[in-house]
């Protein structure tokens, strides 16, 4: 994560007109009102970034420098009609940068954002975040708009809340069709389902498992959240303040099931989507599903793949796999260590799942060998929580007035293009703090890295979604030799062993392929067609031209939470933070389309890589 010294001020003092941010907004709004694109663009620094989350662009997009600003405004300004920019708290100046929280309106909605101003022959915007948080006339029923619930008075043939819910559930997919079908009922699908429910969008979430939360319950028993509780809240309903910092998987599963019920998310368990096709003339999808073994056809307008950015397993094709007499499975199917006490286990991979599985197997008494095929970045959990996350997502952050909502916007306000510049010094501090640990890992033969540019874990996650481990203890087993380490590529299997390219034989009763996951458009290929998957292109990554994230630079996560080249097809996922934060913008895009608001997309995602 990224530490930024925004030091938000919470007093109600009114800033003076001499404040650089206030002066900047006065000049910016005047230029916008006059429809003077060049003057507005001239208020941005020579090196500057405007990140817009659907407020202007109906897209998730970042434009750079005055030329990029001019391009965005030239195509959106008349339609958006932005106005009413106002600071929501006094601006704060530190180290030559003035930071200001603000709100504004557009023709169709209300927005908020964060501005950073520098002095470049007068106040100029360095970073500018604009986000849409609600649509006019379609506000969520919250606060003073909350529903009454109970209907007081005496009414013949009263229909209770439960009866209404039962009738709605019975009609959905039979007498009424969902406007949005969300395939995948993990944290991403559930969060989006809750958002759509509150916005009044007819939606249905389907999942193959028997109960919400089974996506977590069915994983290896040592799995837990590696991110802290403050980072992981779901929309509307935060974890209670006695919730553990790192929740075990079954507790997460129970929370997701409870959340689905209490937030009234329309949710079908035991439901498998078998095929889907889009009718361009009709503007709708035909989706074949099997619900508890019974075939059904759904006709949604919008289709969301919420199967997770770590959802489609990469299972290597290994020569000799068919002759191996032991057991083989991918880490996503690993049942846990209990059946393997005393067994010889080879775990192929050296990232999060590999370490977790190795650690649990060692605890059970298995003879464990990890095969490291490429370098891995490791950061100790306690160090990451302090240096990497502490100023945004921690108890100390909450005490300083940095709520989860504010932290989300602070983090969103830092453009991906320069994020690594802020990450590098943080990871330099982490490396120095835990130097003894890293020396011991290197002495054990483990191949460590810090990312292509030294920017560490979170940039690896954003760029490629792999190549790292948040150490919660298992790395010490490798450092000590309790978990054996082998390095190299798997060449083939024999009846009883894994053989590496250099000829090393690793006797095995079980082989676990902790080999990661493929691009989410692989799910689209399976469900819809390879043609549609190729039309969408690779999902995830920034185009940073680093390992496993080929260029060109794209500025945002490819195809996530925004329109794709396949009409009415969307992708939603990521960690709990991303599922929470970006589900708002996806839900608003779907709501706008549902009620007929014009949503012309600025700079629709281009396709540079197929997957």
N, C-alpha and C positions, 0 to 999 in steps of 0.2 A: 504494500500500500504506500501512500504518499503522505508525508507530513508537510503541511503548509501552515505558516504562522498567520492565520487569518484573524486570530484573537477577536471573535465577534463580540461587539459591544451590545449590551442589552438594555441600556438606559433609554429613556424616551426623549432625550434632548433633541432638539431640531438642529440639523447641521446648517451652518451659515452658507451663504452663496459663494463664499471664498473657497469652500471645500472643493478640491479638484473633481471629485466624482459628481457632485451636484452641478458644477459648472459644465462638466462633460455631458451629462444627461440633458441639460438645458439646450446645449448646442446640437446634440444629436437629435432630440425630438423636433427642434426647429427645422433642421435639415430634412427630416422624414416628413414633416407636415408640408413642407414646400416641395416634396418629391424631388429633392436635389440629391441624387444618388452620389455624385462625385464629392459633394461637400460632406455627406455622411461618411463616405469611405475615407475621406481625408482626416477624419477624427480617430483613425486607427493607426497605431505605430507601424513603422516600416516592416518590422517583424511582429506579427500579431495573429491572433487566432479567435475566430468566432465559432463556438460550438452551439448548434441549434438542435434541440430535441423537439421537433414537430411544430414549434410555435410559428415559425416563418415558412419552413420548407416542407411540411408534412413528410418529414424524413428525419433520420438521425444523420447529421452531416456536420463536418467541420470545414470551414473555409479559412484560407490563410492570406494575411497581408491585405492592404487596401484593395488590390485587384480582385481578390476573392470575395471581399465584402461587397464590392460594386456588382459583381456577377450575381450574388445572392439577392441583393436588393433590387436590381434591375428586373429580375424575373418574379419577384414576390411582393414588392412594396405596395402597389395599388390594391392588390387583393387583400393583403394582411391588414393594412391600415393601422399600424401600431401607434399607440398613444398612451398617455397617462403614466409615463415612467416616473416612479417615485422611490426614494430610499425608504426601506422599512426599519432601518436603524441607522444611527450615525456611522459614517464611513470611518475607517481606521487606516492610518498611515504608518508604515514601518519600512525602514530600509529603502526608501524611495518609491515604494509601491503603495498606492491607496486602494483599499479593498472596500467594496460597497455591495450590500444586499439590496435588491430592488424588486418591485412588482410592476406589471404593465398590463395593458389590454390589447387584444386584437379585435378584428371584426367579429370573430366567432368565439373567442375564449379569453381566458385570463392566464397570465404567465408570471413566472418569477425567475430570478437568476442571480448571478454573481459577476461583478465587474472588477477588473484590476486595471488601474490607470497608472501610467508612468508619465514623467515630464519629458516631452520630446518637442521642444519649442511650443510649450503649452501642454495641457492634459491630453494624452492619447491613450486609447484603449490598448492594452497588451493582451489580456484574455477577456472574453465576453461569453458568458453562458446564458442562453435563453431557453426556457422550458415552458411548455403548456401544461397546466395542471387541472383545468376544467373547461368545459364548453358552456357558453352562455345558454340558458334555457334547459340545460341538461345536467345540472349540478347533482352531485351525489346526495342522497337523503341523509345527511350527517348534521350533527349539532342541532341548530334550531330547525332544520328541515327533517329531522329524524321522524320515522313513521310513528303513529300512535300505538300500533300493536293491538291492544285490546279495543274492542268496539263497545263502548258503554251504552247502556240503555237496554230496553226490552225489545227483542226482534224475533218475530216468528221465523221459523225455518233458518235459524242462525247457522252460518257456515263457519266453523272454527279455523284457526290458523293451521292446525294439523290436517283438517279435511282439505283445505285449499292446497297445501303442499302435496298431499297424496294425489289429489286430482291432477295437479300440474305434472307430477312425476309420471302418472299413468298415461297422460296425453303426449308427453314428450317423445318424439321419434315415431309416433303412431298417428295421432291426429294433428299435431303441430311439429314443425321442423325447426331445429336450431338454426339461427342465423350464423352462428360460429360453432364449428366442431373442433374441439381441442383433443388431439391424439397424444396421450401420455398424461397420466395422472399423478406424477411425482410432484415435487415442490413447485416446479415451474408451472405445470398445468393447473395445479390447485390455486396458486397465487393469481394467475390470470383469470381463472374461473371466478374467484372472489371479486376481482375488479369488475368483470363483466356483469356479475350479478348486481353489484351496487349501482352500476350505470344503466341497468335495465335492458341489457342486450341479451336476447334469448340465446343461450349457449349451453353446450353439453361437453363435459369432459369424460373421455372413455379411457379405460386402462385394463390391461390383461390380468392384473393381479386380483385376488379375491377381496382385498380390503385396501383402502387408501393407507399409505405408509408401508405397504409390503415391499416396495422398492428398497426400503432401508432394512426392514426386518429380515429379508431373505439374503442379505449379504453376510460375509464372514463375521463371526461374532465379536471380534475385537474392533470393528469399524466404529469410529466416532467422528464427530465434526472436528476438523483441525482449525477451523475459524472460530473466534470467540462469540459469545452470545450476542453482544452488542452489534455485531456485523450481520447477524443471521435472522433478525426479526422478519416475520411475514407481514404483508399489508394489514392495516387496521388493528390487528390484535398482536401485541408484542408478548414475548415470553415474560412470565412473572419475574419479579426482581429476586426471587430465590432460585431461579433456573440455573443449572450448572453452567460454568463457563464453556466447557466442551461437552456437549450432550452425547451420550451413547446412542448408537443407531436405533435401538428399540424404543428409546424415549422419544427420539425424533419421529419415528414411525407412528407412535401413539399420538403425538401432537398433531401430525398431519391428518390423521383420521378424525380427531376431535375438531380440528380447524375446519375440515370439509363439512362436517355436520353443523357446527355452530354458525358458520358463514353461509350455510344453505347453498353450497355449490352443487348444481346439478351434475351428478357423478354416476357413471355406470361402471361397476366393477365387473370382473370376469368377461370383459368385452375386448375382442380382437378385431382390429380393422384389417381386412384381407385385400382390398383393392380400392382404388379411387381414380376417378377420371373427371376432367373439367369440361363442361359444355360451355364454350365461349359464347354461343348465341344466347343461351338461356342465362348465362352468368351465374351458374351454380355447379356444385360438385355432386357427383353420384358416388357415395361411399358405401361399400359393402362391409358389414360387420357381422360378427357372430357373438351374440350376447347369451352367455351361459349355454353355448352350443346351438342356439337358434339363429338362423340367418335373418338379417334385417337390412334394409336399404335406407340410408339417410341422405337428405338433400340439402346440405348446408350451402350458404353463399360463400362463406369464408372458411378456410381450412388452416389450422395452426398445428405445426409439428412441434410438440413439446416433449420430445423423446429424449432430450438431454444432449448437451454437447459432448458428454462422455457416455453416450448411449449405445453406439454400434461397435461391438468388440472387434478389435484387430486380432484375428486368430491366424497365426502364421501357418503356412503349409510346409511341414517339416518332412523331408524324406525319411522313411522308416517308421513314421507314426503308426502305420497300420500293423507293424510287427511288434511294437512295444507291448510287453505283457502287463505293465502296470496301468495306472490310471492317469488320464490327462484331462485338464480342463482349463478354460480361461479364468482369470481372476474374478470376473463378474459372476461366474458360477461356483466359486469356491465356497464350500459349505461351512468352513471353519476347521479348526485343528483336531477336534476330538477323536476322529477316526484314524489319525495318523501318528499316534504316540509310538515311538520306537521305529517308525518307518524312515526310509531315506527319501528326502524330498528335494527336488531341484526346482527353484523358482527362477524363471527366465524373465529378467527385468530388474530395474533398480530405482523405481520411482515410488510414489506414495503407496500404492496397493502392494507392491512387492515387499517393501519394508514392513508394512503392517502385517502381512501374511507371514513373512519370515519370523517376525517377533512372536506372533501367536503360536506358530508351530514349535518354535524353540521352547516356549513356556510349557507346552504339552509334552515335551520330551522327544520330539522328532529330531532326526539328524538332517540339518538344513544347509543347503548350499544356494547362494544367490549368484546368478549369472549376470554380470554387468556387460551390456553390449555397447553402450556409449556413455559419455560422461553425464553426471547428474549434479544438479545444484541442491545443496542441503542447507537449511537454516533451522536452528533450534527454536522450538515453539516459544519458549519464554522470551527469547531475544526478539523474535518477530513480533510478539504481542507488545513488547515495550517500545522498541525502536520503530518498527514498521507500522503498527496500528494504534499505538497508545494515544496519540493526540486526536484521533478521530473516532475510534471505536473502543472504548474502555470506560471503566467507572470514573476515572479521572477526567475523561472527556465530557461525560455527562455532568459531572460536578462543575465543570467549566462552562456549561451552557451549550455544549455541542451535542445536540440531540442526534438520533440516528438520521432523521430527515435532513438536518443541516449537514451532517457528515457526508451523506450521499451526494448532496449538491456541491460541497467543497471538492469532493473527489471527482465528480463529473465535470467540474469547471476546469480541470487541468487537461489541456489537449494531449492526446496520445503522442503527437509529434515530438513533444518536449518532455514527456513524462519520465523517460529514462534518465534525463539530466537530474531530476530530483531524486530518483531512486538510487543512483550510483553512490552518492555519499552515505546514504542510509546503510547500504550493504557493505560499504567500506567499514563503517562502525561495527556492524555485526561481525564481520570477519575478524576484526581486531579483538572484540570482546571474547570471542570463542576460538581464539587462535590455537589453544592447546587441543581442543576437540578436533579441529581440522588437521592439525599436525598428526594426530593419532589415526585419523581416517586415511590420510595419505600414506602413513607408514604401513598400514594394513593392506595397501595396494589399491585402495578405492580411487577412482578417477573422478575428481571434483571439478565443477566449473561454476561460474557466476553469471552465466548468460554470455552471449556473444560480445556484449559491451560492458559487462560488469554490473548490469542493472538488476540482476537478481530474480527473485521468484515471481513477482506479480507480472513483470513484463514477459517472462516466459509463459505464464498462464495466458495472457492476452494474445501473445503472438502465435503460440502453438498448442497451448493447453496440455503440455507435458514437459517432462525433463526435470522434475523437482521432487523434493520430499521435505515436508515440514516434520522435523524430528521430534517425536514424542517418546523416544526411548530406544527404538529398535536399532538406530545407527550405532549405538554403543556396543551392540552385539557383534556387529561387523568389525568395529574397531578392536574389540577384544579377541576376535577370532571364534567366538561362540557360534556365530553364523559364518560358515565358510564362504569365501569369496572366490569366484572364478571370473576371468575376463575374456571376452571373445564372442564370436558369432556361433550360433548353433548350426552345425553342419548336418547332422542326422541323428536318428535314434536307432539303437539296437533293441533287442528284446529286453534288455535290463539296464540300459544306460543312455545318457545324453552325451553325444560326442561333439566337441567343439571343433572349429576349423583348424586349430593347431594340433588336433589329435587327442587332446585331453578327454578322458572318459570320466563321466560323473555317474556312478551307480545310482539308480532311482527306482523307487516304488510308485512315486507320484511326480508328475511334471505339472507345474502351474505356470501358465503363460500369462504373466503380468505385462502384457505387451500393448496396453493402451487401447485407444478407440479411434475410429475413423471420423471423417467429416459427416455432419448431420445430413447432408444431402444424400448420403447412402440410404437413409430411411425413405427419402422421397423416391429413390430408384426402386426400392423394394415394393413400396405401396402403390406408386403411380406409374412411373416408367423411367428408364434411363434417359430418355429424351428430355423429360421434365427436369430431372436431376442435373443434366448438362446445361439446360437453359438457365437454371438458377446459378450453377457454379459452386465453387467451394464455399463452405459455411465455416466461419470463425477465422481469426487472424486479421492482421492489420496491413499486410503488404510491406513489412519492415525490411525485407530482403535479408533477414537473419535466418538461422537454421530452422527449417520446416515452416517458414513464413515467407514465401517468395514474393517479390515485388510484382507490380509497381505499388507505390504507397497509396493506400486507400483512405486512411484517416479515421475510419470507424471499423467496428467489427463487421466483417463481411456477412451480409444477409441476415443479421440478427435484429429482431424486434422492429423491422421496417419492411417496406414493400420490396418484393423481389421481381425478377424478370418473368416469373410465372404469375399471371394475374390471380389475385385472391389466395395466394399461398404465402404463409408466414412461418418463421422459425422463432422459437422462444426457448430459453434455457439458460444455463450458466449456474453459478453457485447461488446460495440463498440470497446474498446481497443483490446480485444481478436480477434474479427472479423477482425480488421485491421491487426494486427501483424501476427496472425497465418494463415491468408488466403494466405500469401506469401509462406509459407512452403507447404501448401496443394496444391497450384497451381503449384509449382515446381515439386512436386511428380507426379501430373497428367500430366504435360508437359513432363517430362522424360519418362513416360510410353507411351505417345502419339507418341513420336518420336523414340521410340525403344531403349532408353538408359537402360542398365541393372540396375535394382534396387533391389538387394538382401537386405532383411530387417533383420537387427540385432535385435534379441530378440522380435519377434512379440508379440503383446499384449496377455497375458494369460487371461483366464476367471476364476474368482474366485466367482463372484456373478452374478445372472441372471437378476437382475433389481430391 
